């Protein structure tokens, strides 16, 4: 896969996400892929990824848009900056429009996504929705737990300052 192929994959990936068609979205992933969503958590395998997109995200949002910019790809993994927006359908926040930026990391295998991670400033999204501070704090604690439990984070914290991971 070339950088151009990766950019085309991102275009199709985001159009599939916008469509709300979970099966279409899941076809961009390997059978054993993991999608780490900053709201809904990790989802493993095409069926679970399709469920997350169609039955969770598109249940809670409408008018969804997602675009990727400045893709970088090294033949195995790729990164891109994104903008996404949606209108909440969650009763407490119904009708509120949200726009957020983020960074996405893709690990590819045989032209498909084997692992997806995103880094999004979800606090900005929650502020736009009007989420109460106590609920925001609860979510931030959950995100902190996810970060602290990741093997990469544990390895990083175990190394002394000035050392680097063997790659």
N, C-alpha and C positions, 0 to 999 in steps of 0.2 A: 504494500500500500504506500502510495506517495502522499506528500503533503496536500496535493490537490484532491486526491481521493478522500483524505481525512476531512478536508473542508466540505466536500460534497456529502459525506456521511453526516456531518454535523447539521447541514441544511435539511437533509431528510429526517434526521433524528428529531430536530425541533419541530418540523412540520407535523411529524407523527404525534409528538406530544401535544401540540396544539389541537389536533383532530379529535382527541379524546378516545380514539380507537386503541384500546389496550393491546390487542393482538398485533396491530400494525406497529405500535411502538416497541413491543417486545421482540419483534423480528430483527431488530438492530443488535440484539444481545446473543451471546452464546447460551447454550442450554443451562449451564451452571453459573451464569453471571450473577454478580452481586451489585445492586443499585443502592447506594447509601444516600438516602434522602434526608435533608436536614429537618424536615417536619415529621415524616412518617417512619423514619428509621430505615434499617437495612431490609432489603427484599432480595431473595435468592431464587433464581430460576425464572424462566420466561413467564410462567403462569402467575407467579407472585408479583413480578414486575408489571405485567399487564393489569393485574388486579389493583395495584397501587395507583397506576396512572388513571385507569378508567373508573374504578369504583371508589377510590378515596379522593384523589386530587380533583377530578372532574365532578365529583359529588359536591365538593366544598368550594368550587370556583367555576366561573364562567368567563367568557371573553378572554381566554388565555392566549398570551403571545409569548414567544421565546425566540431570541436570536443570539447566535454566537458570533463573536468577533475575534480577529487576530489569532487564528488557530496556529499552533506550533505542534509539529509531529516529528518524532525521531525514529519512526519505523516500528516502535512497540507501544509507546505511550504518547498521548497528546494532551494539550491544554488549550483552553479558550476562555476568554472573558465573555460574559453574557449580560443581557438585559432581559428581564421577564416582567410580565404584568398580568393581572387578573382582577376580576371583581368577585368579592367573597359572596358565597351563598349560605354561609354558616349563619343561622338566624340572628345570633348576637351581633354579627358584623355585616349583615346582608346589605349589598349595594355599595360597600366601600371598595374603592379602587386602590390597588397596591402596585408599586413598581419597585423592583429591586435589582441590584447588580450582583454578580457572583463570578467565581472562577470554578471551572470544571476540569477534572482530571479523568482521562479515559485510558484504561489499559486495554489494548486490542489483541485479539487472537484470531487468525484466519479471516481478517476483514470485519470481525464483529466485536462488539464491546464485551469484554470479560469482566471488567470492574469499572464502576462509575462512582466518583466522589465529587462532592461540591462543597465549596466554601462560600456561604452567603451571609450577609449581615441581616439575619432574621430579626434582630431588634428593630431595624428600620421598618421592616414589614409589619411587625406587631405594633409599632407606634402609629403607622398609617391606619391600621385597623382600629386603634383605640383600646388595645388590650390593657387591662388593669395591671399595675406594677407587680402585685403579688403573683399573678399568673405568669407574667414575664419572668420573674425570678425562678419560678418552678421549672419553666422551660429551659432557662439558662443553666440551671443545675443539672438537668438531664443532658444537655449538650456537653457540659463539662465532664460528666461521667463518661459519655461516649468518647470524648477526646482523650481522657486520662486512661481509658482501658485499651485503646488501640496499641497493638504491638510496636508500631513505629514510635509512638509517644513514649512508651515505657523504655524502649531502647535508647531513645534520645535522652531521657531524664537520667538513665543509668550511666551514661558516658560523662567523663569529666570535661569541663570547659576546655576548649581548644582542640579536643579530639573530634574526629569525624567518622561517620558510619562507613564501613567498608562497602563499596558498591561493586 
